[in-house]
Amino acid sequence: MDYTQRLTYSITAMKKAAASSAQSLLLAPRHNPGSLVFDIEEIFPAADSLPQKIVIDVGAAGRTVVIFNSLPHLRRQLVLLRVNSHKVLVKDAVGTFVPSQISPVWSNEKIISSEEFEVVFVASLGALGFATYQLVPADEGEAPLASVELINHSTSSAVFQPQAHAGGDITLTTSHLTASFSPDKGLLQHVETQGLRVSVSADLVMYQSKHSGNEKSGAYLFLPEGEAHSIVQGQRPAVMVTKGPLLQEVCTAFSVITHCVQVFESPGVEGKSLGIKNTVDIRQEMDRELAMRFSTSVRNMDGVYYTDLNGFQLVRRRTVSKLPLQANVYPMPSAALLQDQSVRVTLYTAQPLGVSSLKQGWLEAMLDRRLSQDDSRGLGQGVTDNLHTVEMFKLLIEKRMTAEPSDLTTTLVYPSLLGHHTSDILLHPLQMLVIKPSHVGLPLFHTHSVLAAPFPCDLHLVNLRSVLDSDPPTNAAMILHRRGFDCGYKTEPLTCSLEGGKLSLSNIFSDFSVTKAVSTSLSLMHEYYTNDTKQEWMLEDSDKQFKEKVRLRFDELDARYLQLNEEIKRVEKLVKVSNVFDVSDRTPSGDVTSLRETAFPPRPRVRPSPSNQDRIIPILMVACNRPAAVSRSLDSLLKYRPSATQFPIIVSQDCAHGPTEDVVKGYGDKVILIKQPDQSHVEMPPDEKPQFQGYYKVSRHYKFALGHVFDALKFSHAIIVEDDLDVSPDFFSYFSVLRGLLDRDPTIWCVSAWNDNGKAEHIDKTKSELLYRSDFFPGLGWMLKSELWKELKPKWPKSYWDDWMREPQQRKGRVCIRPEISRTYTFGDAGVSLGQYWSQHLQYIVLNQNPVDFSKVNISYLQQSEYDVGFVERVHSLPSVALSEVQNSQYDEVQVTYGSMENFELLSKQFGLMSDTKAGVPRMAYKGIVSFMFAGKRVHLTPKLPWGGYKP
């Protein structure tokens, strides 16, 4: 069989295997028909033809599209699909319309198709994650259409109604850059970005191959007859300009190549660069070699430029004029760049090519060659098996932000962090699957992420594969690369963090726990058991849980064998959740399939039934000597409690206060009373003021109460309330459903009912169901797991337990869930804290009175892999305004940036928020972002990027 046929067959087989895996992940077992329910979005009609996108028949019922992100980072990127109608809109998994546009599809004859259209939309995907989107029919005029302008060409379209270009330069503008093109040839001339105007004059050139003398140009030798000549001169190419709200494009059709340049209005990385697509067909030429040349205004010194070495660092190349032209051409596996003191121009490529820089500011990439002769190097024939090919590039222009580099001709340089992620778009494209028409309506889970949380920005997953040592396999091999990068360039719009090369292995997967990790060689042939600087072994005495961390050095590769647990975490936790809710027929959206069937992969095993204790969430009230407050709090809890069995109320009383004890006993069997036995004097440090003794007693009491619930009574979860809280009507629904998320996501360590900034003027009362991730521990009605208590118990503090919880040594980068509108209200204007903050802030916090059935709310967006895309990256892409401009802004949602914590404190006071921080974390902040309402607008106080994290 011909090699091309073998390769095409292998690619198709791999795509089918990926589709089958997606089906197992996104379909519950009882709804999985066994046969493949997906069509592959891009297919090869034949081994020697270009891949073709299938045309999706949207129909009256719509079609579901599944998108897979193969990178270990969050990703927001434009998706382009072929559809059979221009009346199409796009919804995300929860039914919200996402930004989209309809663009024309051009035939080879440069005619706009009346049967095919391109729908473009913004997709948000988790790390190693799947996401589903719905293509739905729209009414005429609802779907945004791109405009079409033509130069040197004319064609008609009833839908797009193309117009002749009005004259002057062609300009494509986004919020990130402006690109200018020549009006007659449609070739790039200038790019403006980050306050720079850089000349980037594009040309397409052809070399004549040498075919006389002893040495001839052939498969192994590049021997041109002198310099290249431009193929642009003398041609009057058809130029097609397409402009839409998301994607703009200039395409120029020459005799042997159609050259397209795209700009993207995207909140992700691709918005920072230009996309280049060359469709090449050189079969009509002979003894010619085609190249793409950019003549830039970069003043690279001494003819120095850089090309990458297999995607790692870039190595210095120097053009030497006394050498023949061919001696100055070097391999470009994935990137080449020019730089001077202020700017860097990098060309990223999806396919390895030759590259040169024959003059200052030039960057030239070879595209294709067709040769009639043999060069006597072993092939024995010319190069005449050319095919119609597509070549993809990204052109990234970056302004240097730090001090000028001391040496612009150093041996090695690195891409910027933004450059690495730009290259990833080409080398790791999104994979799309379309549900077959016969399976429309099949209940798919909305999302799935293989990773529990995204990797740090500079960690790349080189390989992750099963080790077939058992059936089913329980081991995996993983190779990581900590990328080297140049810190002198902006990282926007990246919002991921840098962790110094550290990665915790025990909980990196969403469905499996890692019980052992062994260092191995990159070939996976040799294992290394000795500890070194790259790994730390941490073993908890209580449960012997494996918690290894790897730490990679700059530009280091690391390989590991991973031993996975036999049971799947998601099975164990969802079984518990389904038993708590006592539901057997609920889908991810709330109505069709069993929660027990959401686990992947379906493997035959006996699952132990959870004990009764696992089904119960006790309410633990911490009380002392306020009988009236205890009575009011208990009345509020009992008023809304749906089940005494599922939500037993345990009052733990300190202080040996008789009237308070009598009040609790007066509730009979509705409440369980336990009493703190230790009423002794609490020893305090000599420098501590006597009036603060109460904080020491409270901390001692909490340790007793939590120990009794988790250690003595063996409950798996508990909701902690104080004796001065009212609760909302949906308090129990809130915690019941959020318990499942607390179990599934290891990055969440508590669920809180409280919003410190929940005053009436700072909340959206129409968004009772809205929830957030928060790095701040709120307290005032919160839920934790017994596993967390095991972790905290050995080091429980003697005082100020709540501030201690907020310290990074306890938080460990984990978050709490908190609501837009509080589910508790504190009426405690007196107590140990003497009503701290109560008169100025706490008494004005609004208690939710609009009950929400959270079992019908999709809360999957709160998982870190989705939230960091759907919230964090989106917030950083919002319009940025000054505080004085918020009220009169034309936008309903804005960000106000701060550059320091002093600046944050000033802004938060002016907005009327709680302005203090604990361990460097602002109240209600997530990754430095504090969200609230102000003057009827959604406002986000956001740190300037790149964000350096909290400073305790």
N, C-alpha and C positions, 0 to 999 in steps of 0.2 A: 504494500500500500504506500502511496506517495506520502512524503513527510507532511506536506500541508494538510492532507486529509486526516492523517493521524492527529495532528495538532488541533485541527478543527473539531474532530470527534472528542478529543480529551477536554477541550474547553466546554463543549456542549454538555458532556457528561458531568463535569464539575458544577456547572450551573444547575443541572437537574438535582445533583446531590445537595447543593445549597438550598434549593427550593424545597426539597424533602425535609431538610433540617428545620427550615422556617415553618413548615407545616406542623411539625411535631411541637415546636415551641409555642405557636400561636393558636393552635386548635386543641381544645380539650379532647381527651381520648375518645369519649363517646360520640363526638361530632366529627371525628376524623374518618373519612370514607375509605382510607387506604390508598386509593389512587391519587395522583398528583392533582391538586386543586388550583395550581398556579400556572399561568403562562409566563415564560421568560420574556422580559421586555425587549431584549436585543438578541437577534438570532443571526446565524450564518446560513444564507440560502445555499451557498456552495463554498467549497474550500478556497476558491480563487476569487471570491467576491467580497465586497465590503460588508461588514455587519449591518443589518437593517433593524430599525425600530419597528415593532409591531404597531399597527393602528388600532387603538382601543375604541371599541364601540361602546360609548357611554350608556346609551339607551335611556329609557324612562326611569329605571330603577337605580341608575348610577353604577359605578364600578369601584371596587376597593383596590388600592395599590399598597403594597408592602415595600418599604425601603430599608435597606440594611447598611449600617455604617461599620466598616471593618477596622476603624481606628479606635484606640483606647481613650479617646478624648471626645468631649461633646462637640457637636457639629451642627452649624446652621448654614445651609447651602441651597442654591437654586437647583430645582429639579426640572428637567425638560422631558415631556412625554408627548407622543403623537396621539391625537384623538380624531374622531371622524366628524366633529362639529365644532363650530366656533362659539357655540352657546354652552359653555362649560365653566363651572366654578369649582373650587376645591375647599373641602372641609377637613379639619383635623379629626383626631380620634374621638374628641368629645363634642363634635358637631359645630365647632366654631369655624367660620370662614377665614381662610388664610389669604394673604396678598397673592394675587395671581395676574397673569396677562395671557392673551392669545396672540401668537406670532404666526406669520405665514410660513409655509413650507415651499421651498423652491425646487423645481425639477431640474434635471440636467440642462434643459433648454432655457433655463432662467425664466420659467413661467410659474406664476403662483398657482399652487394646487387648489382646486375647489373641493377636493375630497379629503384632504389631510390638513390638519392644523397642529400647531405646537402650543401646548399649555405649559406655562412657566409658573412655578410657585416656590415659596420658601418652605423648606422642610427643616424641622428640628429633630435631632436624633441623639440618643444617649450613647454612652461609650460602649463599643461592641454591641450596638443596640438595633432593634427593629422598631419601626413606627409605621402605623397605618394611616392612610389618607383616603378620602372618598372623593371621587370625581362625580359631580352631580350635574344634571341638566339645568340650564338657566334660561330665562326669558331673553328675547332679543334686546340687546343693549346693556344687559347686566354685566357681562364679562368684559373687562377692559381690553380693547383691541390696540395692538401696536400700529403706529403710523408707518407708511412706506413712502420713501422718496427714491426716484430713479435718476441716474445720470448716464448718458450715452445709451439709453435703452428705454423701451416702452413695453408695457404689458398691462393687462386689465385684470381686475378682480372686483366682483360685486361686493365682497365682504370688506376688503382693505382699501379699495379705491386709491391706488397709488398715484402720487403726484410727482411732477418734475421738480428737481431740486431748484431752489430759488436763486442759487448762485452764492459765491463766496465759499470760504472754508467750511468743511463739514465738521461739526462739533458734537461730541458725545459727552454729557455731563452727568455725574452722580454726586452724592454727598461726599465722596472720597477723592475724586479726581476729575479732571477734564482732559479729554484727548481731542486733538485737532488733526484733520486729514486734508490732503490736497483735493481740490474740488474736481479736477479732471481725471486723476488716476485712482482716487480713493485710498491712497497710502498714508500711513501714519507719519506725522511731522513733529508734533510737540505733545508733551504731557505735563500738566500742572497738578502738583500734589504737595501737601504739607508746606505750602508757601514757596515751592520751587517751580520754576519753568525749565524743563529739560528738553533739549532738542533730541528727538529720536526718529530720524528720517529713515523710513523703511524702503528697501529696494529688493527686487528679485533679479538675480544675476545668473548667468550661464557661462560655464567654462567649456572651451573647446578642448577635447582630449587629444593628446599627442599620439599620432599614429604613424610616425616615421622614425628611422634610426634604429639603434640597437635596443633602446628601452621604449616600451609602449605602455600607454595607460591601460590598465586592466583591472581584474577583480581585486588584486592585492596592491597595485601601484596607482597612485594619483599623480599623473604627469600632465599638467595642463599646458596648452600652447599659449603661455603668457597670461595676462590678467583677464578677469571675467568681464563680460559686457552686460549691460542692463537689458532685460527682455521687455522692460516697460516702454522704452523709447520706440516710437513708431506704431504703438498699439493704441487703440481707442477702446479700452475695456468697458464692459457694462459694470456700473457701480450701483449697488442696491443698499439703501440705508433704512434700517428698521429701528424704530424708537418706541419703547414701552416703559411703563413705570418700574419694571424690574430689570429688564435686559435691553441693551441697545447694541446695534451691530452694524458694521460697514463691511460689505463683501464686494470684492473686485474679481471679475472673471477674466483671466488671461488665457492664452492659448493652451498652456500646459499645467496651469495651476489656478485654483480658486482660493483666494487669500481673504480670510475673514478675521476681523478684530472685534472683540466684544468687551463691553464694560458692564458691571453688575451693580445694581442697587441692592446689595445684600448686607444683612447685619453680621455675616460671618467673614471669614478670612478672605474669601474670593473677591470681596468688594474693594480690596486694596490693590489689586493687580489687574492687568489687561489679559484677556484670554485671546489666544491666536490659534486659528484652525486652518491648516493648509490641506486642501484636497488636491493631490498631485496625480497627474497621468502623463508620464513622459514617453509613452510608447510610440508617439509619432516622431520622436527625435532619435538621433543615433550619434554616438561619440560626443555626448553632451553630459554635463554635470551641473545640476541645478542647486542654487544656494539662496538663502534668505539673509540679507545684510541690514544691519542697523547702524547708521552713522549718528553717534550721540555727541553731546557737548561735554561728556566726561573727559577730564584731562588725566588719563592714566599715565603714570610715569614710566619712562624707559621701555615702552612697549610691553608692560607687564599686564597680564590678565590672569584669571584663575578658572580652572575646571575642577569638578569634583572627582573623587576617587571612590566609585561605587557607592555614592550616597553618603560618604563620611565627610571628612574635611576637604576643603578645596586646596589644590596645590598650585603653586606659582608656575605660570608659563610666560615665556618672553619671546616676542617676535624679533628675530635677528635678520636684518635686511640683507646681509651678505649671503645668507643661505637661500636656496631655491624656495619658491613659494610653497611647495608641498611639504617642506621640512618644518613649516610653521603651522601646520594643521595638527590638532590633538584630539583625542577622544573626549567626548562629553557624555558620560553615562546619564547624568540627570540635571546638571546645572553648569553655567559659566557666568562669570561676572566681571565687570569693570568697576573701578572705584577711584575717587580722588578724595580731597580733604572734606568735602561737604556732601557728596552724593554717591550712592551705589546703584548700579543698574544690573539686575540679575535676570538671566534668561533660564527658566526652568523648562525641562522637556519631558514628555511622557515616553520617549523612545530614544535610545542611545544614538548619537550622531557625531560627526566630526565638527570641530569648531575652530575658528581662527580669529585673530585680531590683527589684520595686516597693516592698519594705520591707527594712529591715536584716536580713541573714541569709537572705533569700529568693533562690531561683534557680528560674526558671520557663521551661520549654521548650514551645513550641507544637508540637502533634502532628498535628492535621488540622483542616480547616474545610470546611463544606458550606453554600453560599449560593445562594439562589434568584434573586438580583437582580444586575443589571449596575451597576457603579460609574461608568459613563460615561468610562472611561479607554481604550477602544479594543477590548476583547474582544467586547463586544456580547452577552454572555450571562452567566449566573451560573456558579457553580462547583459542578457536579453530577456530574462524571465520577469521583467517588471510587471507590476500590477497597479491597478487603481488603489491608491493608499491615502489614508488620513493621518496627519501628524499634528499633535497638540502641544501647545506651549503656554507658559505664563510669563509675562514680563512685569517684573516688580521693581519699582523705583522707590528708594528709601533715602530719607534725609538723615544724615548722621546727627545724633542728638548730644553725644558726649564730646569731650575734647578731641581735637584732631589726633588721629593715630600717629605715633612717632615714626612708623615705618610703613609706607604704602606699598612696599615691594617685598614684604616678609615672605618667607617660604610657604607658610600655611596660613589660611584664614578660615573662618567658619561662616556659614549662613547666619542670618538673624533668626530669632525664634519664629518670627512671622514668616520668614523665608522657608523654614522647615515645614510649617503647616501649609504654606502655599504649594510646595512641592507635593505634599500628601494628597492634595486634590487631584493631581495628575496621576500619581502612582497608585493611589488607593481610591478609585472612583466609587461612588455610591452604586449599590446593586438594587435593581428594581424588579419586583414580581407583581403580576396583575392577576387578580382572581378570575378564574374562567367564567364565562357567561352562565354555564350550567350550575355554578356554585355561588352565584350572587345571593347575598343574604346569609351565608354561612357565618356563624358567630365567631369572629376572630378576637383574641385578646388584643387590646389596643397597642400595647408596647411590650417589649421584653429587652432587658439589657443583660448580657452575659456577666458584666462586671458590676459589682455592688456600688462602686464609685469610680469616677474618671481617674485616670493616671495624672500625675503632675505633667505640666506642659512639656518638659524636656525628656520625659521617658517615653520611648517608643517600643511597641510590642512587635518584635521582629518575627516571632513564630510562637504559636500556641497549638499543640497537637496532642492527640491521644497517644498513649503508649499501649500498644496492643499486647499486653501481658496477661490479660484475663478476659473473660466474657461474662458480663460486659466489662469494658476497661475501667479501672478505678485509678489509674495514674495518668499524668499528663507531663509533657515537657514544655517549658517556656523559656524563650530567649528574649532578654531585654537589652535595650540600648539607651544609655543616657547620652543624649545628643549634645555635642559641643555647639555653642552658639555665641555670636558676637553680641555683647550687651549694649552696644552703642546705638541701637536703633529701637524705635518704638515697638511695643508689643500689641498695641490696640489693633483689632478688637478682641484679642485673646483675653479671656477672663479666668483661665485655669491658673493654678498656683504652682509655685516652685518649692519643692520640699528638700532641696539639697541632695537629690539623688536617692531619697529614702522611699521605701514602699513596704507596707505591711502585707505579708503574704497570707495570713490566716483567713482573712475575710475579703479577699479581692473578688471572689465570685459571688454572684447573687444566689446561686442554687447549691453550691458546694462549699464545704469548709476544707481548708488545707490542713492536714494533720501532720505532715512532715515535708520538708524541702531539703533536697540534697544538691550541693553544687556539682556541676558536671562540665565537661568540656563542650565547646560549641558544636562538636560533631555528635554529642550525646553518647560517646563511646566510653568515656572515663569519668568515674565518680570521685568526688573529693569530700571527705567527711570532716576534715579539720576545720575548726572555726578560724576565721580570718577577719580582716577589717571590714569586710563587706556584709557580715551577718552578726546579729545579736540573738541569742537564745533566751527567751523569757518563758518561764514555766510557773504557772500559778499552783500553789500548794493545794488549793481547795478542789480544783477540778482537773489539774494537769493539762490545761488547754494549751495547745501549741500556738505560740504567737511570735513567729519569726519575722524579723525585718531585714530587708536587704538594703544596702547602701552602695550605690554605684558611683564611682569616680567619674570625673569629666571625660566624656567621649569613650566610656567603657562599655563593653559587652558582658552580659552575665547570663549563664544558662543554668536552669534548675530542673530537676525532676521533682514533681509535686505529687504527693500521695493525697488522694481525695477521700473524704469520708464516705462510707457506704450509703448512709441515708442522705436524702436531699433535704436541705434546710427548708425549702419552700413547702415541701410536703408536710413536714412536721408542724410548721407554724400555721399553715392554712387549715389543717385538720383541727387545731385548737380553735382557730377563729370560727370555723363553721359550727363547731359544737357550742361555742359561746352564744352565737346568734340563733342556734337551733334552726338553721335553714338548710335545705337540701337542694334547692333549685334557684341558684343565683349566678348570673353571669358577671363578668367584670363591670358591665354597665348596670347590673342589678336585676336581671330577670330570667335567664334561661338555664344556665348550666351549674353544676355543683362546684363549689369552691375546692373540693377535694381533687377535682380533675384538672386543676390548673398547673400541676407539677410537670416538669420535664426532666429527663425522658420517662415515659411510662415503663417501669421495670417491675416485674413480679416480685413481691415481697410481702411479708406479714407486717402490718402496721399495728403497734400496740395502741389500744384505745387510751386517750388521755384520761387521767383521773378526774374525779369530781372537782378537786381543788383547782385544776387547770381551767375549769369552765367558769370559775367565780372570780369576780374582781371586787375585793372588799374596799369599802370606804373607810379610811383610817382618819379619824378626827383627833387632833392633838389639842387637849384642853387643860385648863389649870383652875382658875378661881373666878370665872365670870359666868355665873349661872344664867343670867338673862341672855347673854350672847350665845351660850351653848344651846339654849332652848330655841332661840330664833334660827340658828343654823340647822339644828336637827329638824325643825318644822319644815324648813325649805327643802332639805334633802328628802324627807319622807313624802312631801307633797308630790314630787316628780319621780320618785323611785318606781320603776316599772316592775321590779321583782325583788322580793326580800331574799329569795334563795340566791339569785345571781349577784346581788349587790348587798351583802350584809354590811351593816354599819357598826364599826368598832370604835368606841370612844376610849382613848388612852388618857387617863387623868393624872396629872402631877399635882403637887402642892398640898395634897391631903385636905382639900377644902370641902367641908361637909355640905354646905348648900349646893355646890356644883354637883357633888356626888348624888344628892337627893334628886336633883332635876333629871339627871341621866337615868337613875333607877326608875323614875316616874314613867318612862317610856316602855317599861316592861320588856317583853321579848322582842320588841322592834329594834332594840339596840343592845349591843354587847359591851359591857364595861370592863376594862382592865385598868389596873392602878400601878403607877410607877412606884416600886417598893423602896427605892433609894431616896430618902428625904434628908440625907446628911448635908452638911455644909460643903460647898464646892470650893476647892482650893483654887486660887487665882494667882497669877504672877504678881510680884510685889508692886510693880509699877502700874497695875490695872486699877482703875477707879472703882470704889465699892458699888456705885450705882449700876455698873455693868455686870454684876453677878448674875442677873436674870438671863443674859445671853448664854452663860455657862450652863445654867440649869436647863434651858431650852434645848441646847445641844445634847446634853446628857439624856433628856427625855426622848428626843427623836431617836437616839441610838437604841434606847430600850424599846420604843414602840415599833420601829422598823424590824428590829431583831425578833420581836414576838410574832409579828405577822409573817415574816419570811422564814425564820429559823424554827420557831415553835409550831406555827400553824401550817407551814409549808405551802403558802400561796405563791403562785408564779408571778402575779402582778398586784399592784395596790395603787389606789388613788388617795393622795394625801391632801387633806383639807385642814384648815385651822378653825378655831371655834368662833370666828367672827366673819364668816362668809355666807352670803346668799348664793344660790345657784340658779341657773337659767332652766327653762322648761326642757331644753334639749341637752342638758348637761350629761345625762347618762347615754344618750345616743351618740354624742360626741366622743366620749371615751370608749364606748363599745367598739365603734368602727375604727378609731385611731389605734386601738390596741393591735389590730392586724398589721398596720403599717409599722408600728414600733417593733413588732416581731420580724417583719420582712427586711427592714432596712437597718443594717448594723451601724450606719452613720447617725442614727437617731437614738438618743439616750433618754428622752423624756417627752411627754405630751403635757402641755400646760393649757389651762383654761383662761389664761390672763394675758391682756395686752396693756403694757405700761403706758402706751400712748393712746388709749382707747377712749378719750374724751369725745363728746358728741361732735365737735368741730373737726376732729381728726379721723373719723371713721366714715365709711360708706354704708349707710343703714340699709341699702338695697342689696348688700353683698354679705348676708348673714352666713353664707356657706363658705366664704373665702378664708383660706388658711395659708400660713407661711411657715417656712423654716427659719429658725432663729439661733444664732450662736450664743445668745444671752439666755441664762437660766431664769425664767420668770417667777416660778413658784406660784403661790396663791391658787392652789388647786392643780395638782400635777400627778402624773402617773409614771411609775418606774417598774422595772422588771426585777425579779429576784437575782438574776445574774449581775445586775448593776450593784445591788446591795452586797453581794459577795465580794465585789471588787472594792467597794467603799468602806465596808465594815472594819477591816483591819487598821485603817488609817483615819477613822472618823475623828473630826476635830473636837477639842474641848469647848470651843465657843465659836460663835459667828458661822454656823454651819452653812447658811445660804451663800454668803460671800465666798466661803471655802469651795463650795460646789462650782463657783464661777471661775475658779483659777484654772489655768491651762493644764496643770498636772492632773486634775480630775476630769476636765471636759474632754481632753485629748482630741480636739477637733470635731467632736460630735455636736449635734444640734438638738434643739427642742422644737416641737410643733406648737404654734400658737395661732389663735384666731384673729380675724379682723375685728370682731366684736366679742368682748369678754363673755365667758360663760360663768364667771363668778364676780361677786361684788363684795368688797370689804367695807364693813361698817365699823371697823376697829379703830376709833380715834383715841383709844387708850390701850395700853399693853406694855410689853417689855420694851418695844421701840418707841413708846410714848407718842404714838401717832405720827411718826416720821413720814413726811411727804403727804399726810392725809389731807390737811386743810388746803394745800396748794394744788394737789394733783389727784390723789386717790379717790376722794369723795365725788369727783366729777366723772369717773370712769363709768361708761354705759354698760348695763347688763342686758344681754340679748333677750328680747321678748318675742322674737319672730322664730318659732321653733323650726328646726331643720331636721329632716329625717336623713341622717348621714349615711344610712345604708343604701340610699339611692343617689348618693353623690360620688362621682369618680374622683378619687383622691390620689390616683397614680402619679399625678404631676408633682407630688411632694417628694417622691424618691429622688435622691440626689442626681442620678444620671439624667433625669428629665428636668428637674428644677433648675439646674445650673444653665441649661439651654433656654428653657421657656421663661425663666425669670431673670437670672443674672445677666446673661448676654443680651436679652431684650432691653433690660433697663439701661445698660451701658450704651445701647444704640438709640435711646430716646433723645429728643431735642434737649440741649443743655441751656438753661436760662439762669439769670441772676435772681436772687430773692425778690428784688424790687420788680421784676418782670413777670413773676408767677401769676399774679391776679389778673393781669390783662393779656396774658399769653393766648395766642390763637389755638394752642394745643390743650387737649384735655388731660394729657399725661406728660410730665416733664421730669428731668433730673436737675438737681442743684448740686454742684460738685464742691467738695471741700478738700483742702490740701494738707491739713494738719488737724490734730485733735482739738487744738485751741480754736481753729476755724470752725470745726464741727460744733463745739460747745456754744460759740457765739450764734451760729445759724439756728441751732435747735432751740435756744432761748427765744430768738426772734420769732420762730414758728410756734412757740408755746409748748414745746415738747419737754419731756424729762431729759435734762442735758448731761447728767452724770454718766460715768462709765464705771464698770467693775472689771478689774484685771484687764483694762484696756478695751473692753467691749462695750460699745454704746447699747443702751436698752433697745431691745427688739431688733438689733442689727443682724444681718446675714451677709457675710463677706464684706462688711463695712457699710452695707446699704440699709437705710432706715426708711420705711415706707409709711405714708400717712396721707390724709386728705387735708387740703388747705384751700379755702376760698372756692370750694366746689371742684377742685382739680386734684388728680392723683399726683403726688409729689414724692420723689425718691431722693433723699440725701445720699449721695454716692461719693466714694473716695476717687480721687484722680488716679488714672491708670498710668503705669503699672502699680497695682496695689501691693504694698509690702507686708500686709498682714497686721494683726493686732500687736500692740506694744504694751505688755502688762506693766 
